[in-house]
Amino acid sequence: MKAVKIISSVILILLLLTAESFVMGIFSVDRAVSKESVYEAMEESNIVSELVDEALSEETVNMGGTYGDMLDAVFRTQAVKDFLSDYMTAVIDAELYGNIYEEIGSDEFMQAFSEGIDEVNKSGSYNISAMESEFLKQAVQRKAPDLTQKLNSQADRYDSLDGEASEKMADGILSDMGFLSGPVKAVSLLVTALVCAGLIALCWTSKLGFLWCAVVTALISSVFWGLHYLIQGVISISASDTMMYLMIEKGFGSVYTAGFIIAAVFMAAFIIFRIIFRNKKKTTHNENISYTESTHI
């Protein structure tokens, strides 16, 4: 009976190791391509500035003087960055999940530009008068078709996560995102929870199930911790590569942090239940001795 229990425990531990690895892998990629990670990666990699620089270099030069500086300031406002970040998120989402996205149109572009002018005025960096605002809008409106075409062409470059390093990593990690569907994530999480619960139930007497769940979770989290810092060490100079690495880094970072927290909870549960079990066992033992002595008397 003891041998069967040991073999069953080993099988459950191996199943838990496999299931948790799969779950952490799914959620790390899911987190890496989330809107929050894409936005943060775009901010940190400065990819929006690169897009603006490449798409607007000629236009800002042609505007010249103060108006050129104003135009540049407007395109670097949070309103415009948010607009472009949302667009790039949609592009990457389309690339990875196959969802449909609409290219930037002149009307949407001009709306973001108008919000950018308001933001510049509020910040106090420039005091753009109504006449200057209208002048800038008219100038950008004339260039809007060319600007949106350039921005869309830039997005087309980045929707394949441009850069050799990024492309290789994308092919290896993010080539097929179908397994990230909601039902698969839910089922994999449920299976992991059931295996862990089975291990705890099997080892309930010794409470070692909690310890094994803690060890397995901490072990897998350590792997993702190592991958997280490995990614940090190989970030390249290219903004597109940097963005890709930052996204994956954030995915790994979120997973290993959550994993270590869960492992700590299991370890705390192991210690608490062991103490409770030991005290209960000791109390029962003392009660038995007292009963035996009273019966003997």
HELIX and SHEET records of a PDB file:
HELIX    1   1 LYS A    2  ALA A   32  1                                  31    
HELIX    2   2 LYS A   35  SER A   45  1                                  11    
HELIX    3   3 ILE A   47  MET A   63  1                                  17    
HELIX    4   4 GLY A   65  PHE A   75  1                                  11    
HELIX    5   5 GLN A   78  TYR A   97  1                                  20    
HELIX    6   6 SER A  106  SER A  123  1                                  18    
HELIX    7   7 ALA A  130  TYR A  158  1                                  29    
HELIX    8   8 GLU A  164  ILE A  173  1                                  10    
HELIX    9   9 GLY A  178  LEU A  180  5                                   3    
HELIX   10  10 GLY A  182  LEU A  202  1                                  21    
HELIX   11  11 LEU A  208  GLY A  233  1                                  26    
HELIX   12  12 ALA A  239  HIS A  296  1                                  58    
END                                                                             
